[in-house]
């Protein structure tokens, strides 16, 4: 019947698509960052400092607004653009993240945090060759590993989405050499780079080992737990993925990306109601601190990928059509009420 077909379709989709560390939609990467209109935190004093504080508290939407205020007041603020990019990625807004990180790198081409975050964001957006480019740039800029990168592999400004196997193998070998350079110390960032590379080549068990090695050094790093979860899910290990996402959320309750990924793993485990609750919580987190926009409509920063995946979960629950109508209308308050979420 219809429900069996839907479930089979989801299973097929899961096999064909890698688990989103970010989003499933493929859009052209826009160079220009689009700021929130009527930012309610525009005039806060010391927005960078306050943004970092909100970030540590797990309030990602407020942190985004504060970092936007910082770079609008000080367009040359390297840290402002860096934090804006990494926080937008964690808030499930990949394209905004890429635009902000690229702006950071225009100002500071050797910014290691921005280069590694950009590699992850490009991986999530299926921009594979750009991801490899960012990883090589990270090695080249690193004081410990720069000498490993041959001078003839200069960064290419225009690269296609798809990587060649040779390009991947060369980048992987450079990172393996970096890991071997100091055999008695694990550099978690090198392990993250290797984890991204093994995800790109669908070698998920190897990627799991890399992220696990990084977590041994940084056990309270929510971003690492999320990357481990996404990799386990990519390797069809949904139950283990759920545990990793819960760890991420324990350290950073406002981590929208991890909440969304947890919902997807719940769909794979056929826990549709729980999945829907996670998606609603993620949307609520994204909306928080923004309030209604000037027109009174729903804030556009709520991620379309979360809405569309939640629609699938509600359909698979075989619930009454009123719930789907609320999804079509983007009526978050009605759905939160129906599911008893504060």
Secondary structure as UniProt FT lines:
FT   HELIX           2..16
FT   TURN            37..38
FT   TURN            40..43
FT   TURN            45..46
FT   HELIX           47..57
FT   HELIX           60..73
FT   TURN            75..76
FT   HELIX           78..90
FT   TURN            91..92
FT   HELIX           94..107
FT   TURN            109..110
FT   HELIX           112..124
FT   TURN            125..126
FT   HELIX           128..141
FT   TURN            143..145
FT   HELIX           146..148
FT   TURN            151..152
FT   HELIX           165..181
FT   TURN            182..184
FT   HELIX           188..200
FT   TURN            201..202
FT   HELIX           204..217
FT   TURN            219..220
FT   HELIX           222..234
FT   TURN            235..236
FT   HELIX           238..251
FT   TURN            253..254
FT   HELIX           256..268
FT   TURN            269..270
FT   HELIX           272..287
FT   TURN            288..290
FT   TURN            294..295
FT   TURN            300..301
FT   HELIX           304..317
FT   HELIX           321..328
FT   TURN            329..330
FT   HELIX           332..338
FT   TURN            339..340
//
